[in-house]
Amino acid sequence: MAQILITHSSSIHHYTPIASIKKYKEPDFEEKLWRYGNKIFENYYVFKFKYPLSCEAIPGSNFEPDLLLVSKTFKKWVIIEVELCKTPTAHTLNQITCFSDPKFKAEKVADFIIRNNPDYKKLKTNFQDCFANHLPELIVILDDYSDTVFEKFYEHKDSLKICVLEVYKRPSYPYEGFRFGGDYPYELTNTSKIKYIDSQHYNILKKDFLKDLPEKFEVKFNMEPFQATLVKATQRSTYLKLPEHNIPSDFYLQIGMNTANEYIIQKL
């Protein structure tokens, strides 16, 4: 069982992950994410989103996600489903099916957001334009890591994006520690698809993307930084070389720059 060691002045304390204790329920975990959502997703507006969605794959059924992220540039929005890290139920898998390709009307989603968050009334047109012009992404946020559980989700939808919010506590102490990782919803610009070549090399498919790339730079995947270099493979191909990384070979990927001017690799 992993722990976090916190040092402050002369005090040293161990924080234990609450996922190992399991003295809480999914709504408790969801509330923690909501409470600190504006800090975790600082480039997004964060809303509770108990809004009924349907899809063609499961006719006659509605499902309600937990949270909604809307980029402050209004170029991206993300449906968030919060789950405890356990084998997904049939209901959870149906939610993923629905939220991956939901039916919705942009104006009705915008109405729902403003009705429940009237302080954002002046931004209603921006929200509606975002919903109308961009398809939503889906991210499932779990409270712990488990390759077995992840695999069950990926068997249902291999391109699913999963984030993990680990919550750490110490006994009889009101404050908590948080560790966030996985498929963070970066908003990327000037992206290029990259193709797996071998364990260290990826082909950058968009030639225009190469123009501004330095020969050596840092790139993040699942919020973890790796050192990258450009390698001229042929007259027409330039490879991205990553000597050390944790990227599965069967992922469809893109590289781009986020709003903080960091290079990011993420799943498509």
Buried (B, 14 or more C-beta within 10 A) or exposed (E): EEEBEBEEEEEEBEBBBBBEEEEBEEEEBBEBBBEBBEEBBEBBBBBBBEBEBBBEEEEEBEBEBBBBBBBBEBEBBBBBBBBBBBEBEEEBBBBBBBBBEBEBEBEEBBBBBBEEBEEBEEBBEBBBBBBEEBEBBBBBBBBBBBEEBBEBBBEBBEEBBBBBBBBBBBEEEEEBBEEBBBBBBBBBEEBBBBBBBEEEBBBBEBEEBEEEBEEEEEBBBBBEEBEBEBEEEEEEBBBBBBEEBEBEEEBEBBBBBBBEEBBBBBBE
